[in-house]
Amino acid sequence: MTLLTAGKYVGTIALSLTVLSALYIGAFVYQLGAHVPAEYWIYETQIVKRDLLAQHRGKKKILIVGGSSTFFGIDAERIEQSLGIHTLNLGVSIGRPVAVMVNEIAPYLQLGDIVIFPLEYEQYRSETTYTEWFTNQMMAWDPDYFWQLNVAEKVRFMFSVLPQRVLLGVITKAAGSYIDSVRARALKPSTQILQLVHEAWSQPNYSPSKMYSFLNNDRHGAAIMRTSEPTVVSTEDPYELDLDFIESRYFWSTLQEFVAGCRSKGISVYFAWPPVVKGKLDFHSPRVKRAVAEIMRRMQDMAIPFLGTPSDFQYVIEDFTDSLYHLTLQGRTEHTSRLLGYLMKEQGLSVVNEAAGSTNTSSLGTAHVGSTNSGPATVSP
């Protein structure tokens, strides 16, 4: 093979790769917004919760941020009534990356606010924002998320998407107008979503018909109803804690950056433990003990206190429904009580009598019960 022939061969390969890359990028861009199977109720629920955030801009508030265990497990209205501080439940889904959670609330935070993260255990192992689940959701119902990324992040996003998902999007986009199931996934305008949810809230004793629906949010962002299906019991470790500990650079760097911003604004940050089925997680297991110790050590290094210990938030299986993270109303009542007790002791807050609406002047003190004893992550500006 002569040098001239070799040069032509290399040039042909380079040209072919360029053309193929251009075609793939074109296909990727074309399929953005294709209504493939996805969790569209999350798109609608995010609109409701972001509207609640906007309504509370400029007000002192408690934001409880997490996945579906927060959505179904914490009664924000009761906390608000108990403490006399506006409280929102911003729990949605375990699949939402921690970076998305903190970026969503950051513009609404101000001096004196309190943020609580009762994250599911899986979040501590997350190593990227661009999981298969998350990129699928964004491409299906929030393509603006992709367009708002800088060039480097756009490339990372694209490389995280499997080619077969792009192909599915292309087919769905091309043929979707002829398929009933695809047409049924058409996105509702945000104005319609907010109108529908406010109409629902205006009804006495309103009860939604679906568990996974934006209409299953109360005025504080907590779930109103849950399914009567029995809890699915796994024979293995369902919480991904009884595993070798993974040092997630993504999770801890994201958290550190967020906490630094909160410190500069005088915002208190707490972490809490998710509800688990009693007996499903062996807290005496060496790997579980090591994982908990590593999580708490890193929180202590960042001066973030925990509200309670993991074993404080175990409940009988009858307090769960359809998922090992989703509490029944009875389970939610107990879980909220325990979380509220630790929060009041950390903050030294006065208690508002829920029945009479009067203030109990006997403070619960400032002892850091069950925390890292490092104090809240807050520094007055």
C-alpha positions in Angstrom: 0.0 0.0 0.0 1.5 3.3 -1.1 1.4 6.4 1.1 -1.1 8.0 -1.3 -3.4 5.0 -1.0 -3.1 4.9 2.8 -3.9 8.6 3.0 -7.1 8.1 0.9 -8.0 5.1 3.1 -7.7 7.2 6.3 -9.5 10.1 4.7 -12.4 7.8 3.7 -12.7 6.5 7.3 -12.5 10.0 8.7 -15.2 11.2 6.3 -17.4 8.2 7.0 -17.1 8.8 10.8 -17.9 12.5 10.3 -21.0 11.7 8.3 -22.2 9.0 10.7 -21.6 11.4 13.6 -23.6 14.1 11.9 -26.4 11.7 11.1 -26.5 10.5 14.7 -26.5 14.0 16.2 -29.3 14.9 13.7 -31.3 11.9 14.8 -30.7 12.7 18.5 -31.9 16.3 18.1 -34.8 15.2 15.9 -36.2 12.8 18.5 -36.0 15.2 21.5 -39.5 15.7 22.8 -40.8 12.4 21.3 -43.5 11.1 23.6 -42.0 7.6 24.3 -43.1 5.7 27.4 -42.1 7.8 30.5 -43.4 9.0 33.8 -45.3 12.0 32.6 -47.0 12.5 36.0 -43.6 13.7 37.2 -43.5 16.4 34.6 -46.9 17.6 35.8 -46.1 17.2 39.5 -42.9 19.3 39.1 -45.0 22.1 37.7 -47.2 22.0 40.8 -44.3 22.0 43.2 -42.4 24.7 41.4 -45.5 26.9 41.6 -45.7 26.2 45.3 -42.0 27.3 45.6 -42.8 30.5 43.7 -45.7 31.3 46.0 -43.4 31.0 49.0 -40.6 33.1 47.6 -39.6 35.7 50.1 -41.2 33.8 53.0 -39.3 31.9 55.8 -39.9 28.2 55.1 -38.9 24.6 55.6 -38.3 22.7 52.4 -38.4 18.9 52.6 -36.5 17.5 49.6 -36.3 13.9 48.5 -37.8 11.1 46.5 -41.1 9.3 46.7 -40.5 8.2 50.3 -40.7 11.9 51.1 -43.7 12.5 48.9 -45.7 9.7 50.6 -44.1 9.7 54.0 -44.0 13.3 55.4 -47.0 15.5 56.3 -45.7 19.0 55.5 -49.0 20.6 56.6 -48.7 19.1 60.1 -45.1 20.3 60.4 -46.2 23.8 59.4 -49.0 23.8 62.0 -46.7 22.5 64.7 -43.9 25.0 64.1 -45.7 28.0 62.6 -43.3 28.0 59.6 -44.4 27.6 56.0 -43.5 24.0 55.0 -43.4 22.3 51.6 -43.0 18.7 50.7 -40.9 18.6 47.5 -40.5 14.9 47.3 -41.2 13.4 43.8 -39.2 10.4 42.7 -36.1 8.5 43.8 -34.9 8.8 40.2 -34.4 12.5 40.3 -30.7 13.2 40.7 -29.5 15.2 43.7 -28.1 17.9 41.4 -31.5 18.5 39.9 -33.1 18.7 43.4 -30.6 21.3 44.7 -30.6 23.4 41.5 -34.4 23.5 41.6 -34.7 24.9 45.1 -31.6 27.2 45.2 -33.2 30.3 43.6 -35.9 30.3 46.2 -33.8 30.1 49.4 -33.2 33.0 51.7 -31.8 33.8 55.1 -33.5 31.7 57.8 -34.8 29.0 55.6 -34.4 25.3 56.6 -33.8 22.5 54.1 -34.2 18.8 55.0 -33.0 16.0 52.8 -34.6 12.6 53.8 -32.9 11.0 50.8 -33.3 7.3 50.0 -30.2 5.2 50.5 -29.7 4.7 46.8 -28.9 8.4 46.3 -25.7 8.1 48.3 -24.4 5.7 45.6 -25.4 7.8 42.6 -22.5 8.7 40.4 -24.0 10.8 37.7 -26.9 13.1 36.9 -27.4 11.4 33.5 -28.8 8.0 34.4 -30.7 6.1 31.8 -34.0 6.8 33.7 -33.3 10.5 34.0 -32.2 11.1 30.4 -35.2 9.2 29.1 -37.5 11.5 31.1 -35.8 14.7 30.0 -35.9 13.8 26.3 -39.5 12.8 26.5 -41.1 15.6 28.4 -38.5 18.3 29.2 -36.1 18.7 26.2 -35.5 22.3 27.3 -33.3 20.7 30.0 -30.9 19.5 27.4 -30.8 22.8 25.5 -30.0 24.8 28.6 -26.8 22.7 29.3 -23.5 24.0 28.2 -21.7 22.3 25.3 -19.6 20.0 27.5 -22.7 18.9 29.4 -24.6 18.4 26.2 -21.9 16.0 25.0 -22.0 14.1 28.3 -25.8 13.9 28.1 -25.6 12.5 24.6 -23.0 9.9 25.3 -25.0 8.6 28.2 -28.0 7.8 26.0 -28.1 4.4 24.4 -28.5 4.3 20.5 -31.6 2.1 20.8 -33.3 4.8 22.9 -32.5 7.4 20.1 -33.9 5.0 17.5 -37.1 4.6 19.6 -37.4 8.3 19.8 -37.0 8.8 16.1 -39.7 6.1 15.3 -42.0 7.6 17.9 -41.5 11.1 16.6 -42.1 10.1 13.0 -45.1 7.8 13.6 -46.5 9.2 16.8 -49.3 11.2 15.2 -50.8 7.9 14.0 -50.5 6.0 17.3 -53.3 6.6 20.0 -51.0 5.8 22.9 -48.5 8.4 21.8 -51.1 11.1 21.2 -52.4 10.4 24.7 -49.0 11.4 26.1 -49.3 15.0 24.8 -48.1 17.4 27.4 -50.6 19.6 29.2 -49.8 23.3 29.3 -48.6 24.4 32.8 -51.6 26.8 33.0 -54.0 23.9 32.6 -52.2 21.8 35.1 -52.3 24.5 37.7 -55.9 25.3 37.0 -56.9 21.7 37.4 -55.0 21.3 40.7 -56.4 24.5 42.2 -59.9 23.4 41.2 -59.3 20.1 43.0 -58.1 21.8 46.1 -61.2 24.0 46.2 -63.4 20.8 46.5 -64.4 19.8 50.0 -62.8 16.5 51.1 -61.2 16.2 47.7 -59.7 12.7 46.9 -57.7 12.0 43.7 -58.4 8.9 41.6 -54.8 8.1 40.9 -51.8 7.6 43.2 -49.2 8.7 40.6 -50.8 12.0 39.4 -50.2 15.7 39.8 -53.7 15.8 41.3 -52.4 13.7 44.2 -50.6 16.7 45.7 -52.1 18.7 48.6 -51.5 22.4 49.1 -48.2 21.6 50.8 -46.9 19.2 48.1 -47.5 15.9 50.0 -49.4 12.9 48.6 -53.1 12.8 49.5 -53.8 9.1 48.7 -52.0 5.9 48.2 -52.9 2.5 46.7 -54.3 -0.3 48.8 -52.0 -2.8 47.1 -49.9 -4.8 49.5 -46.2 -4.1 49.9 -44.0 -6.0 47.6 -41.5 -7.9 49.8 -38.1 -8.5 48.4 -36.0 -11.4 49.6 -32.7 -9.4 49.0 -31.5 -6.1 50.4 -34.1 -3.7 48.9 -32.3 -0.6 50.0 -28.9 -1.0 48.5 -27.2 -0.3 51.8 -25.9 -3.8 52.7 -23.3 -3.5 50.0 -19.7 -2.4 49.8 -19.6 1.4 50.3 -19.1 3.4 47.1 -17.4 6.8 47.3 -19.6 8.8 45.0 -17.6 11.9 44.0 -20.6 13.2 42.1 -22.9 13.1 45.1 -20.6 14.5 47.7 -19.2 17.3 45.5 -22.7 18.3 44.5 -23.7 18.4 48.1 -20.6 20.3 49.2 -21.2 23.0 46.6 -24.9 23.4 47.7 -24.1 23.6 51.4 -21.4 26.2 50.8 -24.0 28.3 49.1 -26.4 27.8 51.9 -23.8 28.8 54.5 -23.2 32.1 52.7 -27.0 32.9 52.9 -27.6 31.7 56.5 -29.7 28.7 55.5 -29.9 25.6 57.7 -29.4 22.2 56.1 -30.2 18.9 57.7 -30.2 15.4 56.5 -32.7 12.7 57.7 -33.0 9.0 57.1 -35.7 7.4 55.0 -38.4 5.1 56.3 -37.6 1.4 56.1 -39.4 -1.8 56.9 -38.4 -3.2 60.3 -36.3 -6.2 59.9 -35.5 -5.7 56.1 -32.3 -3.9 56.8 -29.8 -5.4 59.3 -28.3 -2.4 61.0 -25.9 -4.8 62.8 -24.4 -6.0 59.5 -20.8 -4.9 59.1 -21.4 -3.5 55.7 -24.5 -1.6 56.8 -22.7 -0.2 59.8 -19.7 0.8 57.7 -22.0 2.5 55.1 -23.8 4.4 57.7 -20.6 5.4 59.5 -19.1 6.6 56.2 -22.2 8.7 55.3 -22.3 10.3 58.8 -18.5 11.0 58.8 -18.8 12.8 55.5 -21.7 14.8 56.8 -19.8 15.7 59.9 -16.9 16.9 57.8 -19.3 19.3 56.1 -21.0 20.2 59.5 -24.3 18.9 58.4 -26.3 17.3 61.2 -28.6 14.2 60.8 -32.0 14.1 62.4 -32.0 10.8 64.2 -30.3 7.6 63.3 -31.3 5.1 60.6 -32.8 2.6 63.1 -35.1 5.4 64.4 -37.1 5.3 61.2 -38.1 1.6 61.0 -41.7 0.7 60.8 -43.8 -2.5 60.6 -44.6 -3.7 57.1 -48.3 -2.9 57.7 -47.3 0.8 57.6 -46.2 0.5 54.0 -48.1 0.2 50.7 -47.0 -1.0 47.3 -43.4 -0.1 47.9 -40.8 -0.6 50.7 -40.4 3.2 50.7 -44.1 4.3 50.5 -45.9 4.7 53.9 -49.6 4.4 54.5 -51.3 7.4 56.1 -50.8 5.8 59.5 -47.2 5.2 58.8 -46.8 8.8 57.6 -48.3 10.1 60.9 -45.7 8.2 62.9 -42.8 9.1 60.6 -43.7 12.8 60.6 -43.9 12.7 64.4 -40.4 11.3 64.7 -38.9 13.6 62.2 -40.6 16.6 63.8 -39.4 15.7 67.2 -35.7 15.6 66.1 -36.1 18.9 64.1 -37.6 20.7 67.1 -34.8 19.6 69.4 -32.1 20.6 66.8 -33.6 24.0 66.2 -34.9 24.7 69.7 -38.2 25.8 68.2 -41.3 26.7 70.2 -44.3 24.5 69.5 -47.6 25.8 68.2 -50.6 24.0 69.6 -52.2 22.3 66.5 -55.7 22.2 68.0 -55.9 25.7 69.4 -53.3 27.5 67.2 -51.7 29.0 70.3 -48.0 29.1 71.1 -46.5 26.8 73.7 -43.7 29.0 75.2 -41.8 26.0 76.7 -39.1 25.4 74.2 -37.9 21.9 73.6 -34.3 23.0 73.9 -31.3 22.8 71.6 -29.9 19.4 72.2 -28.6 17.7 69.0 -30.4 14.4 69.7 -29.3 11.7 67.2 -27.3 14.1 65.1 -23.6 14.4 64.3 -23.4 17.1 67.1 -21.8 19.4 64.6 -24.6 22.0 64.4 -26.6 23.0 61.4 -24.9 23.9 58.2 -25.6 27.6 58.4 -23.6 30.8 58.7 -25.1 34.2 58.9 -24.1 36.4 56.0 
